[in-house]
Amino acid sequence: MKKIEGIGPKIAETLAEAGIDTFAELAKTDAAKVAEIIADVRGNHVTDTWPAQAKLAAEGKWDELKKWQDELDGGKA
């Protein structure tokens, strides 16, 4: 999960505890639901791009993901 721009160890742990422990699971989870799940994690997290990033990762589109992440700022478009 930490390959997703904006996700660190604590958020990855929190998502896993909620049953989201693969890129495919994250890809099919609405960004608002992700924000709800991690609401208690300290910090200002923008989850808007996480499902789309996870979809690219789940599909093995690493070059495309990396290119997009180079344009992101902490997960923000």
Contacts in CASP RR format, 6 or more apart in sequence:
PFRMAT RR
TARGET T0000
AUTHOR 0000-0000-0000
METHOD contacts of the structure
MODEL  1
MKKIEGIGPKIAETLAEAGIDTFAELAKTDAAKVAEIIADVRGNHVTDTW
PAQAKLAAEGKWDELKKWQDELDGGKA
1 7 0 8 1.000
1 8 0 8 1.000
1 11 0 8 1.000
1 12 0 8 1.000
1 15 0 8 1.000
1 16 0 8 1.000
1 21 0 8 1.000
1 23 0 8 1.000
1 26 0 8 1.000
1 54 0 8 1.000
2 8 0 8 1.000
2 9 0 8 1.000
2 12 0 8 1.000
3 23 0 8 1.000
3 57 0 8 1.000
3 65 0 8 1.000
4 23 0 8 1.000
4 26 0 8 1.000
4 50 0 8 1.000
4 53 0 8 1.000
4 54 0 8 1.000
4 57 0 8 1.000
4 75 0 8 1.000
5 49 0 8 1.000
5 53 0 8 1.000
5 69 0 8 1.000
5 72 0 8 1.000
5 74 0 8 1.000
5 75 0 8 1.000
6 45 0 8 1.000
6 46 0 8 1.000
6 50 0 8 1.000
6 74 0 8 1.000
6 75 0 8 1.000
7 15 0 8 1.000
7 50 0 8 1.000
10 41 0 8 1.000
10 42 0 8 1.000
11 38 0 8 1.000
11 41 0 8 1.000
11 45 0 8 1.000
14 37 0 8 1.000
14 38 0 8 1.000
14 40 0 8 1.000
14 41 0 8 1.000
15 21 0 8 1.000
15 26 0 8 1.000
15 34 0 8 1.000
15 37 0 8 1.000
15 38 0 8 1.000
18 37 0 8 1.000
19 25 0 8 1.000
20 26 0 8 1.000
20 29 0 8 1.000
20 34 0 8 1.000
20 37 0 8 1.000
22 58 0 8 1.000
23 54 0 8 1.000
23 55 0 8 1.000
23 57 0 8 1.000
23 58 0 8 1.000
24 54 0 8 1.000
24 58 0 8 1.000
25 54 0 8 1.000
26 34 0 8 1.000
26 50 0 8 1.000
26 51 0 8 1.000
26 54 0 8 1.000
27 51 0 8 1.000
27 52 0 8 1.000
27 54 0 8 1.000
27 55 0 8 1.000
27 57 0 8 1.000
27 58 0 8 1.000
28 51 0 8 1.000
29 51 0 8 1.000
30 51 0 8 1.000
31 47 0 8 1.000
31 48 0 8 1.000
31 49 0 8 1.000
31 50 0 8 1.000
31 51 0 8 1.000
32 47 0 8 1.000
34 47 0 8 1.000
34 50 0 8 1.000
34 51 0 8 1.000
35 45 0 8 1.000
35 47 0 8 1.000
38 45 0 8 1.000
38 47 0 8 1.000
46 74 0 8 1.000
46 75 0 8 1.000
46 76 0 8 1.000
48 75 0 8 1.000
48 76 0 8 1.000
48 77 0 8 1.000
49 68 0 8 1.000
49 72 0 8 1.000
49 75 0 8 1.000
49 76 0 8 1.000
49 77 0 8 1.000
50 75 0 8 1.000
53 65 0 8 1.000
53 68 0 8 1.000
53 69 0 8 1.000
53 75 0 8 1.000
56 62 0 8 1.000
56 64 0 8 1.000
56 65 0 8 1.000
56 68 0 8 1.000
57 65 0 8 1.000
69 75 0 8 1.000
71 77 0 8 1.000
END
